[in-house]
Amino acid sequence: MKRCLPLVLLLLFVLPQTPAVAAAMFFPALSGKTDAAALTVYSSLDEPLARPMITGFQQANPDVAVHYEEMLTGEIFDRIVRETDAGQRTADFAFSSAMDLQVKLANDGYAQRSDLQMSGLWPAWANWRNTAYALTFEPAVFVYHKPSFQASPPPSTRAELVEFLQGNGDAVYGRIGTYDIERSGVGFLFMARDQEQFGDIWSVIRAMGAAGVKLYSTSQAILERVADGRFMLGYNILGSYAADWAARHPDVGILLPKDYTVVMSRIGLVPQAAAAPELGKRYLQFFMSKEGQTIMARELQIPAVSPEVAGNNTATTMREMLGGQLKPVPVSLGLMVYLDQVKRARLIARWNDVLRLQ
């Protein structure tokens, strides 16, 4: 296995950064009807990347307008719960990279069943009770500043990362970044999976703490610092964001950890309290259709999950190339283990305590 992410995989993962604050966009119906039915979407996907999907959907549904609201993953969850509990209407479709929070919405009754044309054909790992559907397949990667590693290669396993941090003292101090698991749903999910997959994960966290690791809620904050050399390394960064930055910033390098690579998915669902649930299901159906998956694969370079889109069976392709190091996260109730408030608080408390140890 080569240290660097192969180009073919790099091209698979092109998504931009989750927004730091909520932002709303309105897309009028293509038919020009001013009283057109409106679909409301809550999403952690940056609007410029969502635009081709919205355009494709509206071309197939010219009498539908779209309200698109970007927000952080935790904000999506909180807003749907808050609005539903208050007896209000909420989004018609929710799309988030926080798999655990999306499954919790589904399990706790905040999402409704969506029996669609593609439901029976969707991979079993990507479909929870026809309610929560995984629509992407994305790895957590190490990112690095290429000029900082001209003399020697970057660490490619967690054991190598510990050795690197401990052996480089001031040269690396304050120059490594990762997600703040208290504020980043994806960061918390990756940490929870790390604890399951790697028995000595706390030695990694301790080494990062001693190296002055910086914590952020978004990938962009980390990647921009790797790109300009302020950071040498970024740990557990969502590969889709990393690949987008690497494509535009030649000093950003990417590698899949050789010991194991966690693979997560973005999940789409229709909230129980959706104002227009049929429009939400229609949008989800478009996401899962051959047309929608082709737009994702060709225009956005996001790997298609649908078996109808030939040559874009991402799970199969990645497993063929990378074998047992891939540790995909299935859409299941197992995701909710660390959403238990006591367990969650314990994990975060231990994380904070270990990071502070010098």
C-alpha positions in Angstrom: 0.0 0.0 0.0 1.5 3.3 -1.0 1.7 6.0 1.6 -0.2 8.6 -0.4 -3.8 8.4 -1.3 -3.9 7.2 -4.9 -5.1 9.7 -7.5 -8.1 7.5 -8.4 -9.3 7.8 -4.8 -8.4 11.4 -4.6 -10.7 12.1 -7.5 -13.5 10.3 -5.8 -13.6 12.6 -2.8 -14.4 16.2 -3.7 -16.7 17.9 -1.2 -16.1 21.3 0.4 -16.2 22.4 3.9 -19.1 22.2 6.4 -20.2 25.8 7.1 -19.2 27.3 10.4 -22.6 29.2 10.6 -26.0 28.6 9.2 -26.7 30.1 5.8 -29.9 30.0 3.7 -30.4 30.1 0.0 -33.6 30.1 -2.0 -33.9 28.6 -5.5 -37.1 29.7 -7.3 -39.1 27.1 -9.3 -37.8 26.8 -12.8 -41.3 27.1 -14.1 -41.5 30.7 -12.8 -44.5 30.0 -10.6 -44.4 32.4 -7.7 -46.7 30.2 -5.6 -44.8 27.0 -6.3 -44.6 24.3 -3.6 -41.3 24.7 -1.7 -38.9 22.0 -0.5 -36.9 22.8 2.7 -33.5 21.2 3.1 -31.3 21.2 6.2 -27.8 20.1 5.2 -24.1 20.2 6.2 -23.1 20.1 2.6 -21.8 23.5 1.3 -24.3 25.1 -1.0 -22.0 25.4 -4.1 -21.6 21.6 -4.1 -25.3 21.1 -3.4 -26.3 23.4 -6.3 -25.9 20.8 -9.1 -28.1 18.3 -7.2 -30.7 21.0 -6.6 -30.6 22.0 -10.3 -31.0 18.4 -11.4 -33.9 17.9 -9.0 -35.6 21.1 -10.2 -35.1 20.2 -13.8 -37.1 17.0 -13.1 -39.5 19.0 -10.9 -39.8 22.4 -12.5 -42.7 23.5 -10.3 -40.8 23.0 -7.0 -38.8 25.8 -5.3 -36.1 24.9 -2.8 -35.1 26.5 0.5 -31.6 25.3 1.3 -30.1 25.9 4.7 -26.5 25.1 5.5 -25.6 24.4 9.2 -23.3 22.3 11.4 -24.3 18.7 12.0 -25.2 19.3 15.6 -27.3 22.3 14.6 -29.3 20.1 12.2 -30.1 17.6 14.9 -30.9 20.2 17.5 -33.2 22.2 15.2 -35.2 19.2 14.0 -35.7 18.1 17.6 -36.5 21.5 18.9 -39.0 22.3 16.1 -40.7 18.9 16.3 -41.0 19.0 20.1 -42.5 22.5 19.8 -45.2 21.2 17.5 -43.8 23.1 14.6 -43.0 22.0 11.1 -39.3 21.3 10.2 -37.2 20.5 7.2 -38.5 18.2 4.5 -35.1 16.6 4.0 -32.0 16.4 6.3 -28.6 15.5 5.0 -25.7 15.2 7.5 -22.3 13.7 7.9 -23.0 13.0 11.7 -24.1 9.4 11.2 -24.8 8.9 14.9 -27.1 11.9 15.2 -29.0 11.0 12.0 -29.6 7.5 13.2 -30.7 8.9 16.6 -33.2 11.1 14.8 -34.6 8.0 13.0 -34.6 5.8 16.1 -36.2 8.4 18.4 -39.1 9.0 16.0 -38.0 12.2 14.5 -37.7 10.7 11.0 -40.3 8.9 8.9 -40.1 5.8 6.8 -39.4 6.4 3.1 -40.3 3.4 1.0 -38.8 4.4 -2.4 -38.2 2.8 -5.7 -34.5 2.2 -4.8 -35.1 1.0 -1.2 -34.9 -2.7 -2.0 -31.8 -2.3 -4.1 -29.9 -0.1 -1.7 -26.9 -1.9 0.0 -28.0 -3.4 3.4 -25.2 -1.5 5.2 -26.5 1.8 3.8 -30.2 1.4 4.7 -31.7 1.5 8.2 -35.4 0.4 8.1 -36.0 2.4 4.9 -35.7 5.5 7.1 -32.1 6.6 7.2 -30.1 6.1 4.0 -26.3 6.4 3.6 -25.6 8.3 0.4 -21.8 8.5 0.3 -18.7 6.4 1.4 -15.9 8.6 2.8 -12.6 7.8 4.6 -10.9 9.6 7.5 -7.4 10.5 6.4 -4.2 12.0 7.6 -3.3 15.3 5.8 0.2 16.8 5.8 2.1 19.8 4.5 4.3 18.3 1.7 7.2 20.8 2.0 7.6 19.8 5.7 8.3 16.2 4.8 10.8 16.6 2.0 13.5 14.9 4.1 11.4 12.0 5.3 7.9 10.6 4.7 4.9 11.5 7.0 3.7 9.0 9.5 1.3 6.5 8.0 0.0 4.7 11.1 -1.0 5.8 14.5 2.1 4.2 16.1 4.2 6.1 13.6 2.3 9.3 14.4 3.1 8.9 18.1 6.8 8.3 17.3 6.9 11.3 15.0 5.3 13.7 17.6 7.5 12.5 20.4 10.7 12.7 18.3 10.3 16.1 16.9 9.7 18.4 19.9 9.6 22.1 19.1 9.6 21.5 15.4 6.0 20.1 15.5 4.7 21.8 18.7 1.5 23.6 17.9 1.5 22.4 14.3 -1.0 19.6 14.4 -4.7 19.9 14.2 -7.8 17.7 14.6 -11.5 18.0 15.3 -12.8 19.3 18.6 -15.0 16.3 19.5 -17.2 18.4 21.8 -18.3 20.6 18.8 -17.8 18.4 15.8 -20.2 15.5 15.3 -17.9 13.9 12.7 -14.9 14.3 15.0 -16.8 12.6 17.9 -17.8 9.8 15.6 -14.2 9.2 14.4 -12.9 9.3 18.0 -15.5 6.8 19.1 -14.6 4.5 16.3 -10.9 5.0 17.1 -11.5 3.8 20.6 -13.2 0.6 19.2 -10.5 -0.1 16.6 -7.2 0.8 18.4 -6.5 -0.4 21.9 -3.8 2.1 22.4 -5.6 5.2 21.0 -5.1 7.2 24.2 -1.3 7.1 23.6 -2.1 8.9 20.3 -4.3 11.5 22.1 -1.6 12.0 24.8 1.1 12.5 22.2 -1.0 15.1 20.4 -1.8 16.9 23.6 1.9 17.0 24.4 2.6 18.4 20.9 0.2 21.3 21.4 -2.6 20.0 19.2 -5.1 22.6 18.0 -8.8 21.7 18.0 -11.4 23.0 15.5 -15.1 22.3 14.7 -14.5 22.3 10.9 -12.1 20.8 8.4 -11.5 24.1 6.6 -9.8 25.6 9.6 -7.3 22.7 9.7 -6.8 22.3 6.0 -6.1 26.0 5.4 -3.4 25.8 8.1 -1.9 22.7 6.5 -2.0 24.3 3.1 0.0 27.4 4.2 2.4 25.4 6.4 1.3 26.6 9.8 0.4 23.0 10.5 2.5 20.0 9.5 -0.3 17.5 10.1 -4.1 17.1 10.4 -5.5 13.9 12.1 -8.7 12.1 11.1 -9.8 14.6 8.5 -12.8 13.7 6.3 -11.2 12.6 3.0 -13.8 14.4 0.9 -12.8 17.8 2.3 -9.1 17.0 2.2 -9.2 15.9 -1.5 -11.0 19.2 -2.5 -8.2 21.1 -0.8 -5.4 19.0 -2.2 -6.8 19.5 -5.7 -6.5 23.3 -5.3 -3.5 23.5 -3.0 -0.5 21.5 -4.2 1.3 21.6 -0.8 -1.5 19.5 0.8 -0.8 15.8 0.9 -3.2 13.0 1.9 -2.7 9.4 3.0 -4.9 6.6 4.3 -3.6 5.3 7.6 -2.1 1.9 7.0 -3.2 0.4 10.3 -6.9 1.0 9.7 -9.1 3.6 8.0 -12.5 4.5 9.3 -15.0 5.1 6.5 -18.2 7.1 7.2 -21.2 8.1 5.1 -23.5 11.1 4.9 -27.1 10.1 5.7 -30.3 11.5 4.3 -33.7 11.2 5.8 -37.2 12.8 5.8 -38.1 14.3 9.2 -41.3 13.1 10.9 -42.5 16.7 11.2 -41.7 17.7 7.7 -43.9 20.4 6.3 -44.0 18.7 2.9 -42.9 15.1 3.4 -43.8 14.0 -0.1 -41.3 16.6 -1.5 -38.7 15.4 1.0 -39.2 11.8 -0.2 -39.1 13.0 -3.8 -35.7 14.7 -3.2 -34.4 11.6 -1.4 -35.5 9.5 -4.3 -33.7 11.8 -6.7 -30.6 11.5 -4.5 -30.8 7.7 -4.9 -31.8 7.6 -8.5 -29.5 6.8 -11.4 -29.7 10.4 -12.5 -29.0 11.9 -9.1 -26.1 9.5 -8.3 -24.7 10.2 -11.8 -24.7 13.9 -11.0 -22.9 13.2 -7.8 -20.3 11.0 -9.5 -19.7 13.0 -12.6 -20.2 16.6 -11.6 -19.3 16.5 -8.0 -16.9 13.6 -8.1 -18.7 12.1 -5.1 -18.7 8.3 -5.3 -22.1 6.7 -6.2 -23.6 4.2 -3.8 -26.3 3.1 -6.2 -25.7 -0.2 -8.0 -27.4 1.3 -11.0 -24.5 3.6 -11.7 -22.0 1.4 -13.5 -18.3 1.9 -12.4 -19.1 3.8 -9.3 -19.7 1.1 -6.7 -17.4 2.9 -4.3 -17.5 0.3 -1.5 -16.4 -2.4 -3.8 -13.7 -0.3 -5.5 -12.2 0.8 -2.2 -12.2 -2.7 -0.7 -10.5 -4.1 -3.8 -7.8 -1.5 -3.5 -7.4 -1.3 0.2 -8.6 -4.5 1.7 -9.0 -5.1 5.4 -7.6 -1.7 6.5 -11.0 -0.2 5.6 -13.4 0.0 8.6 -16.7 1.3 7.2 -19.4 2.4 9.6 -22.7 0.7 8.9 -26.0 2.6 9.3 -27.2 0.8 12.5 -28.2 1.3 16.1 -24.5 0.6 17.0 -23.9 4.3 16.1 -25.8 5.4 19.1 -23.6 3.8 21.7 -21.7 7.0 22.4 -24.7 9.2 22.2 -25.6 7.9 25.6 -25.1 11.1 27.7 -23.1 9.4 30.4 -20.8 7.5 28.0 -20.5 10.6 25.9 -19.6 12.8 28.8 -17.0 10.2 30.0 -15.4 10.0 26.6 -15.2 13.8 26.3 -13.9 14.1 29.8 -11.2 11.5 29.2 -10.3 13.2 25.9 -9.9 16.6 27.7 -7.9 15.1 30.6 -5.5 13.2 28.3 -5.0 16.2 26.0 -4.0 18.3 29.0 -1.4 15.7 30.3 2.1 16.8 29.4 
